[in-house]
Structure formats: structure tokens, C-alpha cells
Amino acid sequence: MTKLATIPATLALLSGLLCGPCLAQSTSVSEGRQLAQKTCAVCHVIIPNGPASWTDAPSFESIANRPGITQQWLAGFALNPKHMDMVFQEYSRAQANAIAAYILSLRHNSASR
């Protein structure tokens, strides 16, 4: 096999390695949005420019754009049943991470994630 013949195989392998995490994150964001629609949208505006909520709960977009907000912090916050006046939802760690991923996907400057 010549060196030129191995280039397509190498590129295919690298694209799979590089795109795998992207697909996982995309799935996580999608799952997070679905969970948010079911459990969070009662009080929070979960989509940018969405209809106003009946509460003063912050929008997901405003949460995403607060300085210092991280995936780990958001997931921990979702798992903590004693915060604010939120109704406790019993999320798994994976569900909390998915909601956190969705919230962070709303960040205006994705480079600061």
C-alpha cells in the first residue's frame, strides 16, 4: 500500500474520532432540551426569545451567559433539591448533565464554555 493510499483511511479514522464527541454532545443537548421542556419550562423560559414565564425564574439563556457558570456547576445545581423555590425533580447524573449541556448551548460566546 502506498502512502497516498493510506491518506483516505487516516482521514476517515480521524474524522470519526473528532466527530464522535460532537455527536455525543449534540445528543446530550437534544436530550437536555427535551427534559427542560418537560420539567423546567413551567417556570423558566427555556428557549431564547421564548414566551415570558409566570414566575421570576431566570431564563436559561440568562443563566448560560452568567460569568463563571460551568457544566459541573449547573449539573450539581439541578441535582440539589434545596435550591430556590424550585420543585424538586429527581434527575439522574446523566439527565442533569444533559440539561446543563442544553443550557450552555445557549451561551452567546461558545468559545468561553
Secondary structure, DSSP 8 states (H G I E B T S, - for coil): --HHHHHHHHHHHHHHHHHHHHHHHHHHHHHHHHHHHHHTTTTS--STT----SS----HHHHHTSTT--HHHHHHHHH-TTSTT-------HHHHHHHHHHHHTT-S-GGG-
